[in-house]
């Protein structure tokens, strides 16, 4: 099943509707600057085995860095990253290459960093990125610790051996956040930008990455492989970039941006795609006729009969997930934009920056909160204080309650 399915072709045809990278012109225009910043340089990538981190690395390798150190807690994904890079004809790993299956928040990471520092470039992709993570109090605590508290610990470590470029990935959901995940990434932005006068720091907010690990679209592949029904909201639209494009925007932001810059892709509202439409097209591209159901029970019960008739069941529903926006945005009305430097990228400039004392107080408040037995509403109340623009959407429903 889907043995002839080409993910890259499907993304171009049904999701991004782009035959070449959105950033192709800018990559060509700034090619010499990219080569100067990367060729022969020493680079550390944290969270490098995920979809975005690995795409960043594969883009990076085209510019021939001299040293590459990759850290990721996912040992299996890290192994596959190395195998993938070693098996490709278009890129090669530098002779000085190391990979470590460790968490960047662990003490052993500090040993690794101090052994291999200084680095010219440090890029951090280790983050909780899913709205799903706000389903319970423990997942929320782990998410805020990873996205906010550990980010500050990392920065304090970097101050000892400052890189020429530091990049930490953000998300479009940090703009006018309505989920705890989005709020945590907005706080992450404020944490790293507080250091932007000490270390050259940039970040990027960008669209959903098509077929990224753990995404709904990656789930389509798993469901069809296991002959299980697809499930998708039919009232949620998103901007999309391909995995390759996600690595390209992060690399450009990393080495071309000025400290404090927040990058985002220039995409128009009419380029958003409905998840339900993607699901229907996915079924058709795999040689089946979609069979739409309104309940999980019906969709599951009718898989066998549908397959006999070359049909494939899909559940389409209206999203009611806590923290879920029905649309996507990259910036707010109050943020200052530079839309002239790049043909495909915009930049948020001069974002307000917290002082070190303000930042320390935020960290203390978060740490104190988690020393007690807290409820989700307690965290939301604190986030409302720390981020006045935060407006959480609470429905009482989370993604663990759906197929």
Secondary structure by P-SEA (a helix, b strand, c coil): ccccccaaaaaaccccccccccaaaaaaaaaaaaaaacccbbbbbcccccaaaaaaaaaaacccccbbbbbbccaaaaaaaaaaaaaccccccccbbbbbccccccaaaaaaaaacccccbbbbccccccccccccaaaaaaaaaaacaaaaaaaaaaaaccccbbbbbbcccccccccaaaaaaaaaaaaaaaaccccbbbbbbbcccccccccaaaaaaaaaaacbbbbbbccbbbbbbcaaaaaaaaaaaaccccccbbbbccccccccccaaaaaaaaaaaabbbbbbbccaaaaaacaaaaaaacbbbbbbbbccccccccccccccccccccccccccbbbbcccccccaaaaaaaaaaaaaaacccccaaaaaaaaaaacccbbbbbccccccccc
